[in-house]
Amino acid sequence: MSEAKVTYASSGVDIGRQDDALRRIKPLVKATKTPGVRSDIGLFGGLFDARFPEAKPILVSSMDGVGTKTKVAARAGIWDTVGQDLVNHCINDILVQGARPLFFLDYVAAQRLEPATVEAIVKGMAEACKAGSCALIGGEMAEMPGVYAEGEVDVAGTIVGVVDEDHLLPRLEAMAAGDVLIGLPSSGLHTNGYSLARKVCFEVEKLGVDDPLPGTGKTVAQALLAVHRSYLAPVLPLVQADQLVAMAHITGGGLTDNLPRILPKHLDAVIETSSWQIPALFRFLMDKGGLGRDDARQALNLGVGMVLVAKAAKAKAVLAALHEAEEPAWILGELTAGSGVVTYR
């Protein structure tokens, strides 16, 4: 009796699909090359010149994913936006410590890699990298049947940036009661709260991705797949001009959990809830999901994607610079004596 022949392809991994995907993304990756890159795609490791213009360079790194936003992307058949989401999320995470991005590495994994899907994801990454002067220097594609369910795609990445030690944030010793909180608007859910949003939209309200999402003037897909925006362009000049003492990227945990990450133990962040209007998307999710205000503040960004902290004497100049950069910023609140928590009034 002859033994059955087992190949890599018959076990669920098709090298041909990976090769096709690699061929498709090579020109996309090459287009993000910056002067510091010293390697091409295909080596075992990416090379980057470590001679920085900063006098006292400190490397800042971060790693993140886009969570279950990929489930919405799969429903809609739209994949380039999650690539942009990932890069921009990571750029913002190191920006709040004052860093400019240097290079990015991605991870795309699935039960079955579809070359066209990988190409669309990396196309989005490349677009965001070019906008942020960040090189897409390497990554990993993995086809893992038995680990991921059929149709599932996972997207994650790592960024490395640099900041001069003199511009490193937050400056805890410089923060004091009376410092001003400046809010910058989000473009939507960004990359958090999607398990909640999917349940409300697809299970509770029985909406399809092409249905209108009430109050938004958009379809469900357009509203939920709005790209997680990068704040690099309007904010980095403020960092380099020493106009800020701290920043917080408002991601999972909302204002309630993210602001305490940058607060000294003797100060509270007081949020003026009347200073902005919660966008229709969030109001819809809160209403149809029966989500209380406190839970919403901890699960969603509610329209605030980034918070800057400036000394009161500099707040007017910071706002003017942001408005000149066409950034619709506003005074969100202030720091007061306290115990390192967020309060709302």
N, C-alpha and C positions, 0 to 999 in steps of 0.2 A: 504494500500500500504506500503510495507516494505521499510525501509531506507537502502540505500547502506552502506555496511560496509567499513569503512576507516581505513587502517592500516598505520603504519609508512612506510612500504615497498611500499604500493600502492601509497603513496605520493612522492616516489622517493628516500627515504633513506633506505638503507638496512644495518641494524646493523650487519648482518652475514658477509658481505663483510669487514666491518671495523674490526670485530673480527679476521677474517682470515688474514687481513693485519697485525694486531697487533701481531698475533702468528708468522708470518713470520719474522718480524723485531726484535723481542725480542732478539734473539741470536746475531744479528748484533750490536744492541745497547750495549749489555752486553760486547761485545769484545772491546769496546772503554773505558771501565772503567779505571780510573786513581786512584792513592792513595787518592786524595782529595774527591772522590765521596762517599757519605754517604747514598745513596738510590738506589733502583732498579726501573726499569720502571713499571709504573702502579699506583704510588702514585699521589696525586693531585699536588704535586710540587717536583722538584728535589732538593736534598740536597748536599751541597758542603762545605768542611771544609775551613773556612776563615783564618786559621793560615798559613800565607805565609812566606817563607824565606826572602823575601825582607825586608830591614830595615824600609823603609817608603813606604808601598804598596799603590798604587793608582789603582783602578779598571778602566778599559777602556772597553766600550761596543759599539757594532755596530749592525745594522740590515740592511739586504739587501735581494734582490731576484735575480733571473736569467733572468728576463724580458721575452721577446718573444723567447728566445732560446728554451723554451719548445715547441714552434711550430715546430721547426726543429727536436727536439727529437721525437715528435709525428709522423712527416712524416717518419722519419727513423726507428721508433720503437726501439730507443736506449735511455734508461733512466738513466743508472748509471752515465753517465758523468755529467749530470746537478747537481747531488748530490755532486760530487766532486767540481764542479764549485762554488757552493754556499758556501761551507765551506772554500775553498781556498780564495775566494773573501773576506769573512769576516775576515779571518786570516790576510790577507794583509792590510785590513783597520785599524786594531788595531796595526799591526806591525809598521806602519809608525809613531805611537806615542810611539814606543819603547816597546810595550807590548807583552808578550808571552800569548798564549791562555790557558784558563782554561777549559771552557765548552761551549757547543753549544746547542741551542734548535731550532727545525725545525717546519715548518708549511707546510703541504701538503694538498691542497684542490682541489676538482674537482666537476663537475656535477655528475659524477659517479666514485667512487673509485674502481679501478681495483687492487686487492691485488698484482698481479705480478708486476704491474707498481710501486706501492708504495714500494715493496720490492727492486726493482732495484734502485730506487731513494735513499732509505735509505742505501742500500749497498754502493753506491758511497759516501754518506756522512760519513759512518763509516770508509771507506778506508781513506778518507782525514783526518778525526779526528785522527785516529791512527797514521798517518804519522806526524801530528802536535802535538802529545801528548795532545790532546784535547778530553774531554769526551763528548759524545752525551748523555746529561743528561735528556732530555725530549722533548716534542713537542706536536703537535696537528695534527690530521687528521680530515678533515671536508668534508662531502658530502653535497653539496648545490645546488640541482636542482633549476633552476629559477634565480640563481645568476651567475653561470658559464654556458656557452653554452655547448652543447653536445660535448664531446671529449676533453674539455679544462682541463688543469692541471696547478695549480699555486704552485710554490715552493719558499719559503722564509725562513729566519732564523735569529737568534740572537746569537751573540757571546759575551762572557765576558772574559776578560784577565786581567793581572796585570803587572804593571811596577813599579820599584822603582823610587821614585820621582827624584832621582839624574840622572836617565837615560831617563826621559820624554822628548819627542821630539814634535814639533821643538823647538830649542833653539834660539828664535828670536834675543835675545840680543847678541848672539855669531856670527850671520851671518853677512857677510861683503862682499863688492866688492872683487872679486878675488877668492871667494870660487868656488870649482869645482863641476859641475854636472856630475854624473856618471849614465849612462843608463844601464838598465838590460832588456834583450829581453822579449817580450811577446811570448806566444805560439800560438797566433792567435787573434781572436776577443775578447777573454776572455768572458765577459758577457754583452758587450755593442755593439750597432750598428746593432742589429739583425733585426729590422724593415727595415732598409736600405738594409741589406744583403739579406733578404728574397725577397724583392721587385726586386732587381737586378737579383738574381739567378732564382727565380721561376716565376716571372712575365715578366721581360724584356727579359731575356735570355732563358726562358722556359726550364730550366734544371730540371732534376730529382735528387733525393738525391744520386742515385747510378751512376750518370753521372760524368765523369772526370771534375774537375774544372780547366780550362786552366791555365797552367804555374805553378801549384802547385804540380803536381805528386800525387794528392789525389783525391778522389771522393768529391762531394759536401758535403756529410754527414761527411766525415773525416775532411775536412777543417773547416766546420762550427761548428762541435761538439768537436773540439780539446779542451782539458780540460784547464780551467783557472788555470794557475799554481800558486803555493804557493812559496813565496820568503823567508819563515821563516828560513829554514836551512842555506842558505848562508849569510843571513843578520843579524839575531839576535845576533850572536857572535860579530859582528861589533858594534852593539848598546851597548852590555854589556861591550865592551872594550873602550867605549867612543870615537869611531872613526868617528862618524857622528854628524852633527848638525841639519839635517832635512831629511825627506823622503816624497815622494809623490807617491801614488798609482794611476796609469794612467787608469782611468775608463771612464764613460760617461763624455764628455767634453774634452777628450783628453789632450794633453800637454797644450793647450791654457787655459783651465779652471781649471785644477787640480793643476798646479804648483803655481798659485797665492794664493791658499788656505794656503800655507806654507811660503809665502814671507812677509817680513816686507814691510811696505809701501814705504820705500826709496830704495828698490832694485828691479831690473829686472832680470829675468832669460833669458839669451841669448842662444838660441839653434843653434848649428852648424848643419845645415841640411845635410852637406856632410859627417857627422861622421858615418852614418849608411845607409844601403840600405833598402828602404821600401819593405817588403816582397810581393811576387807575389799575395797573396790573396787580399791585400789592393789595389795594383795597378789594379787588375782586377775590383774590386768594383768601384774604382774611374773612370776608363776608361769606363766601360759599364754603369755606373750610371751617367756619365757626371758630376761627383762631383769635384768641384774646390778644389785646394790645401788648402785654408783657411777653407772651410767647412769640408774637410776631417780631418784636424788637430783638429777640434773641435768635430767631431762625432766619430772618431776612434782613437785607440792607435797607429796605423801605425807601429807597431813592437816594441814599447817601453812600457813595462808593469810596470816598477818601476823606479823612479829617486831618487838617493841618493845625498845628499849634504855633501861635506867634505871640511875641510880647505885645502888650497893648499899644505901645508906642510905634510898633511896626505894622500893626494890623491893617491900617488904612492903605499903606504902600503895597502890602501884599495883595490886598483885594484889587487895587488899581492895576497891578502887574498881571494878575489873573484875568481881569476883564479885558485888558489890552490884548491878551493872548486868546481872547474869545472864550474864556472859561467862565461859565455862569456860577461863580462861587458866592457864598453868603455867610454871614456870621451865624454860626450854629449854636454857640453857647460860650461858656467860660470855665476856667478852673477856679475852684474854691477850696478853702481848707476842708479836709475830710480824711478819709481812710482808704483811698485808692479805688473807689467804685464810681459807677455812672448813676446819676440821678436825672429825673425828667421833671420839667415844670411847664 
